[in-house]
Amino acid sequence: MNAQEILYSTILSVASLISLGVAHLVWQRRQAPGGIALTLFMFSMAWWSGTYALFWAQLPPSGFFWLNATYLGVVTITPLFFVFVLQFTNRQQWLHRHLLTMLAGMGLITLILLWTDPWHGLFFAGLRSETDSVIFSGGPWFWTFFIYAYSLNLLSILLLVKEYRANQTFYRRQLGLLLLAGLIPWFANIFSFLGLNPLPGLDLTPLAFTLTGMLTAVTLQHRRFLDVRPIARDKVVEQIHDGILVLDTQNRIVDFNPAFLQMADLQEQNLIGQQVAEVWSGWANLGGKHSEDQELFVAKPSPTCLQVRVIPLTGKQQEPQGQLLMMSNITKRKEMQAEREALIETLQTTLAQVKTLHGLLPICANCKKIRDDDGYWQDVAVYVRDHTEAEFSHSICPDCLPELYPTIYGPEADKTPEKAADFAD
């Protein structure tokens, strides 16, 4: 081995180790959407760089064996990145059986035609050189695979661009780093085609993908990449009057709208990725019951009553992905309800004080007592007092005066109206 071969083998070995480290880091977050695909993507990068390093180290078996072995990584990296992008951008419905069969079939056919090329020349077409590890031309299937791989990579980039334009500031930073990571291999190939390769004879593509992995690792560590992502962004409308709060499976804030900020009296800065219990005191007052309306009273910025509904979010396979909180300001409705209840209470109190007599009253034909509902006979005065608001002031009518006071109002007494009136008063 000469100095150049040692240098190239060392660089590629380091790149392979870095890819394995990133794969281990991503595997710890494998339950997140796209986590498994990204882990396999990193392992493919490690395989590509590692086998390429063995080629430059001139380890047996010699010849094209290790170069051919690199293609196990070459044919899987682009499809895995595409699958990861689909899952991360909530397009899992694209991953139907026919698409996955096509992706796997293209890779398998390419590997078969590559290893059997000496028999038919469909891949290299006799243009391969034992002294050159990079080829820029080949047979019909070489160009078929070239167009397929770059088209798939271009589609991944376009999906990331579309997602970048549709999302909020935090997600733009997240997606921007991922977009840059996806573009690095394109830049490396452009440099190679233009003859600007600083390492002559070395294929820069695995190194470019290693940089992609390193950038992804930085995103994983500092931007909570995969842990925090726009789970329910399609359901959130910025101008909606109801408050929207989206949490992940660990109750970290994933998304929200301006109405929620106003209701919770919070500032937008640094909310994404925070535990909801640490930044919003109202969370402690919610019981966490799904799909049940709950009332929440908050004191700031003004006394407010919120109606909160907690809705679980699930993926295509019904796996939990978080929860969505929808909040409505029902303060005015509660005030109107309180006023209505107060009015009803006042009316009921008033009606309780109003007593009326109605229906047929059984009354004694002789003593004029009235029979009450319990069967007891009561004096008329007592009955009327108990069943009305009336009070009695006793007097004697002119017809009863002669009977009660015959000496005064009898046949021989003075019956002038003035006399009777004076006595009655």
C-alpha positions in Angstrom: 0.0 0.0 0.0 1.2 3.4 -0.9 0.6 6.6 1.1 -2.5 7.5 -1.0 -4.1 4.2 -0.4 -3.4 4.3 3.3 -5.0 7.8 3.5 -8.1 6.9 1.5 -8.6 3.7 3.5 -8.2 5.6 6.8 -10.7 8.3 5.8 -13.2 5.7 4.7 -12.8 3.7 7.8 -13.4 6.7 10.0 -16.4 7.6 7.9 -17.8 4.0 8.4 -17.3 4.3 12.2 -19.0 7.6 12.3 -22.0 6.2 10.4 -22.2 3.3 12.9 -22.2 5.8 15.7 -25.0 7.8 14.2 -26.9 4.5 13.5 -26.7 3.7 17.2 -27.9 7.1 18.1 -30.8 6.9 15.8 -31.7 3.4 16.9 -32.4 4.8 20.4 -35.2 6.8 18.8 -36.4 4.0 16.5 -40.0 4.3 17.6 -40.3 7.7 16.2 -41.7 7.9 12.6 -38.8 7.3 10.2 -36.5 6.1 13.0 -36.0 2.5 11.7 -35.5 3.7 8.0 -32.9 6.2 9.1 -31.1 3.6 11.2 -30.9 1.3 8.2 -29.8 4.2 6.1 -26.9 4.8 8.4 -25.9 1.1 8.4 -25.9 1.2 4.6 -23.6 4.2 4.7 -21.3 2.3 7.1 -21.3 -0.7 4.9 -20.5 1.4 1.8 -17.6 3.3 3.4 -16.3 0.2 5.2 -16.1 -2.1 2.1 -14.7 0.8 0.1 -12.0 1.2 2.8 -11.2 -2.5 2.4 -10.8 -2.1 -1.3 -8.2 0.7 -0.8 -6.5 -1.4 1.9 -6.0 -4.1 -0.8 -7.3 -6.9 1.5 -8.1 -10.2 -0.1 -10.0 -11.2 -2.1 -8.5 -8.9 -4.6 -9.9 -7.5 -7.8 -13.3 -6.1 -8.0 -14.8 -8.0 -5.0 -14.8 -5.2 -2.5 -16.0 -2.7 -5.1 -18.8 -4.9 -6.0 -19.6 -5.4 -2.3 -20.0 -1.6 -1.9 -23.1 -1.7 -4.1 -25.1 -3.4 -1.3 -24.9 0.0 0.3 -25.2 1.9 -2.9 -28.5 0.3 -3.9 -30.1 0.7 -0.5 -29.2 4.2 0.6 -31.4 6.2 -1.7 -34.5 4.0 -1.2 -34.1 4.1 2.6 -33.7 7.9 2.6 -36.8 8.1 0.4 -38.8 5.9 2.9 -37.5 8.0 5.8 -38.6 11.2 4.1 -42.1 9.8 3.4 -42.5 8.7 7.0 -41.1 12.0 8.5 -43.4 14.1 6.3 -46.5 12.1 7.2 -46.9 10.4 3.8 -46.9 6.8 5.1 -49.9 6.1 2.8 -47.4 6.2 -0.1 -45.6 3.2 1.3 -48.0 0.6 -0.1 -46.9 -2.9 -1.1 -46.4 -2.1 -4.8 -43.9 0.8 -4.0 -41.9 -1.3 -1.5 -41.8 -4.2 -4.0 -40.5 -1.9 -6.7 -37.8 -0.4 -4.4 -36.6 -3.8 -3.3 -36.8 -5.2 -6.8 -34.7 -2.4 -8.4 -32.0 -3.0 -5.8 -32.0 -6.8 -6.2 -31.9 -6.7 -10.0 -29.0 -4.2 -9.9 -27.0 -6.4 -7.6 -27.6 -9.5 -9.8 -26.7 -7.7 -13.0 -23.6 -6.2 -11.3 -22.2 -9.5 -10.1 -23.0 -11.3 -13.3 -21.8 -8.4 -15.6 -18.8 -10.4 -17.0 -21.4 -12.7 -18.7 -23.6 -10.0 -20.4 -22.0 -6.6 -19.9 -25.4 -4.9 -19.1 -24.0 -3.0 -16.2 -20.4 -2.0 -17.0 -20.4 -2.7 -20.7 -16.7 -3.4 -20.6 -15.9 0.2 -19.5 -14.6 -0.8 -16.0 -10.9 -0.3 -15.2 -9.0 -2.2 -12.6 -7.1 1.0 -11.7 -10.1 3.2 -11.3 -12.6 2.8 -8.5 -15.0 5.3 -10.0 -17.0 4.9 -13.2 -19.0 7.6 -14.9 -20.4 5.5 -17.7 -21.6 2.0 -18.3 -24.2 -0.2 -20.0 -28.0 0.1 -20.3 -28.7 -1.0 -16.7 -26.0 1.4 -15.3 -27.9 4.3 -16.8 -31.2 2.9 -15.8 -30.1 2.6 -12.2 -28.5 6.1 -12.4 -31.7 7.7 -13.5 -33.8 5.7 -11.0 -31.5 6.6 -8.0 -31.2 10.3 -8.8 -34.9 10.6 -9.5 -35.7 9.1 -6.2 -33.3 11.4 -4.4 -34.7 14.4 -6.3 -38.3 13.4 -5.2 -37.1 13.2 -1.6 -35.6 16.7 -1.9 -38.8 18.1 -3.4 -40.9 16.6 -0.6 -38.6 18.2 2.0 -38.8 21.5 0.2 -42.6 21.3 0.2 -42.7 20.5 3.9 -40.2 23.3 4.6 -42.4 25.8 2.9 -45.5 24.6 4.7 -44.3 24.6 8.3 -43.5 26.9 11.1 -40.2 28.5 12.1 -39.0 25.7 14.3 -39.8 23.0 11.8 -38.1 25.1 9.1 -34.9 25.0 11.0 -35.4 21.2 11.5 -36.3 20.6 7.9 -33.6 23.0 6.6 -30.9 20.9 8.2 -32.3 17.7 6.8 -32.7 19.3 3.4 -29.0 20.4 3.5 -28.0 16.9 4.5 -29.9 15.5 1.5 -28.2 17.9 -0.9 -24.6 17.1 0.2 -24.3 14.0 -2.0 -25.5 16.0 -5.0 -22.8 18.6 -4.4 -20.2 15.9 -4.1 -21.2 14.4 -7.5 -21.2 17.7 -9.2 -17.6 18.4 -8.0 -16.5 15.0 -9.3 -18.1 15.5 -12.7 -16.5 19.0 -12.9 -13.1 17.5 -12.1 -12.9 19.4 -8.8 -12.3 16.3 -6.7 -9.7 17.1 -4.0 -9.0 13.4 -3.6 -8.2 12.1 -7.1 -9.5 8.6 -7.8 -11.7 8.4 -4.8 -15.5 8.3 -5.0 -16.7 11.2 -2.8 -20.2 9.9 -2.5 -19.8 7.8 0.6 -17.9 10.6 2.3 -20.8 13.0 1.3 -23.3 10.6 2.8 -21.1 10.5 6.0 -21.4 14.2 6.2 -25.2 13.7 5.8 -25.1 11.4 8.7 -23.0 13.8 10.8 -25.4 16.7 10.1 -28.3 14.4 11.0 -26.6 13.6 14.3 -26.2 17.2 15.1 -29.9 17.7 14.3 -30.7 14.8 16.5 -28.7 16.1 19.4 -29.6 19.8 19.3 -32.9 20.1 17.5 -34.7 17.1 19.0 -35.0 15.7 15.5 -37.4 12.8 15.3 -38.4 13.3 18.9 -40.3 16.5 18.0 -42.0 16.7 14.7 -45.3 18.2 13.3 -47.6 15.3 14.2 -50.9 17.1 13.6 -49.8 20.2 11.7 -52.5 19.5 9.0 -55.2 19.8 11.7 -54.0 23.2 13.0 -55.3 26.3 11.4 -53.4 29.4 12.4 -56.4 31.7 12.3 -58.8 29.5 14.2 -60.3 31.1 17.3 -60.1 27.8 19.3 -56.8 27.1 21.0 -54.9 24.1 19.7 -52.1 22.3 21.5 -50.4 19.2 20.2 -48.3 16.9 22.5 -46.2 13.9 21.7 -46.3 10.6 23.6 -44.1 12.1 26.4 -46.3 15.2 26.9 -43.8 17.5 25.1 -45.2 20.4 23.2 -45.1 19.6 19.5 -47.3 22.3 18.0 -49.7 25.1 18.9 -51.6 28.0 17.5 -51.7 31.7 18.5 -55.1 31.2 20.1 -53.6 28.8 22.6 -50.8 31.3 23.5 -53.4 33.9 24.2 -55.6 31.6 26.3 -52.6 30.3 28.3 -50.8 33.7 28.6 -47.6 32.2 27.1 -44.9 33.5 24.8 -44.0 31.5 21.6 -40.3 31.4 22.3 -38.7 28.1 23.2 -42.0 26.2 23.7 -41.4 23.5 21.2 -40.0 20.4 22.9 -40.7 21.6 26.4 -42.7 19.5 28.9 -46.2 21.0 28.9 -46.4 20.7 32.7 -43.3 22.9 33.1 -44.5 25.8 30.9 -48.3 25.8 31.4 -49.8 25.6 34.8 -53.3 24.7 33.5 -52.1 21.3 32.5 -52.0 20.2 36.2 -55.8 20.9 36.5 -56.7 18.6 33.6 -57.6 15.0 34.4 -56.2 13.7 31.1 -59.4 12.1 30.1 -59.7 11.6 26.4 -62.6 12.9 24.3 -64.3 14.4 27.4 -65.1 18.1 27.7 -63.5 19.5 30.8 -63.8 23.0 32.2 -60.6 24.8 33.1 -60.5 28.2 34.9 -57.4 30.3 34.4 -56.7 33.7 36.1 -54.4 35.2 33.5 -54.4 37.4 31.5 -58.0 37.8 32.8 -60.4 35.4 34.6 -61.3 32.9 31.8 -63.2 29.7 31.6 -62.0 27.2 29.0 -63.7 24.1 27.7 -60.9 21.6 26.9 -61.2 18.4 24.9 -58.3 15.9 24.9 -58.1 13.8 21.7 -55.6 10.9 21.3 -53.6 10.9 18.1 -52.7 7.6 16.5 -50.8 6.4 13.5 -51.9 4.2 10.6 -51.4 1.1 12.7 -53.2 2.7 15.7 -50.0 3.2 17.5 -50.1 6.2 19.9 -48.4 9.4 18.5 -49.5 11.9 21.1 -52.6 13.9 21.9 -54.4 17.0 20.6 -56.0 19.5 23.0 -58.8 21.7 21.6 -59.8 24.7 23.8 -62.8 27.0 23.5 -63.3 30.2 25.6 -66.7 29.8 27.2 -66.4 32.7 29.7 -69.3 34.6 28.2 -71.5 31.5 28.1 -70.7 30.7 31.7 -71.6 34.3 32.7 -74.9 34.1 30.9 -75.6 30.7 32.5 -74.9 32.2 35.9 -77.2 35.1 35.3 -79.9 32.7 34.1 -79.5 30.5 37.1 -79.7 33.6 39.4 -82.9 34.8 37.7 -84.4 31.3 38.0 -83.6 31.2 41.7 -85.1 34.7 42.2 -88.3 33.6 40.4 -88.5 30.4 42.5 -88.1 32.4 45.7 -90.8 34.8 44.6 -93.1 32.1 43.6 -92.5 30.3 46.9 -93.7 33.5 48.7 -96.9 33.7 46.6 -99.8 31.5 47.9 -103.1 31.3 46.2 -106.4 29.6 46.9 -107.9 27.6 44.1 -110.3 24.7 43.5 -113.2 23.6 45.7 -112.9 24.2 49.5 -115.0 21.9 51.8 -116.6 24.2 54.4 -119.0 23.4 57.2 -122.5 24.6 56.6 -122.9 25.5 60.3 -119.7 26.7 61.9 -118.0 27.6 58.6 -114.8 25.7 59.3 -112.7 24.5 56.3 -111.3 21.0 55.9 -107.6 21.1 54.9 -105.8 18.6 52.7 -104.9 16.4 55.7 -108.6 16.1 56.7 -108.5 18.5 59.7 -111.1 21.1 60.1 -109.7 24.6 60.6 -111.2 28.0 61.3 -111.6 30.1 58.2 -109.1 32.7 59.5 -106.5 30.0 60.2 -106.9 28.4 56.8 -106.7 31.6 54.9 -103.7 32.7 56.9 -101.8 29.5 56.1 -102.7 29.5 52.4 -102.3 33.2 51.6 -100.3 36.1 52.5 -103.4 37.8 54.1 -103.6 38.8 57.7 -106.8 39.3 59.7 -107.8 42.4 61.7 -110.9 41.6 63.7 -114.1 43.7 63.7 -117.9 43.2 64.0 -120.2 43.6 61.1 -123.5 45.6 61.6 -125.6 42.4 61.3 -123.9 40.8 64.3 -123.9 43.9 66.5 -127.5 43.5 67.8 -126.9 39.8 68.6 -123.7 40.5 70.5 -124.8 43.8 72.1 -128.6 43.8 72.4 -128.6 46.4 75.0 -126.8 48.8 72.7 -128.0 47.6 69.3 -131.1 45.8 70.3 -134.7 46.8 69.3 -134.8 49.5 72.0 -131.3 50.9 71.4 -130.2 53.9 69.5 -129.6 52.6 66.0 -128.3 55.7 64.3 -125.6 55.0 61.8 -123.2 57.3 63.6 -123.6 55.2 66.8 -123.0 51.9 65.1 -120.0 53.3 63.2 -118.4 54.6 66.3 -118.7 51.2 68.0 -117.4 49.3 65.1 -114.4 51.5 64.9 
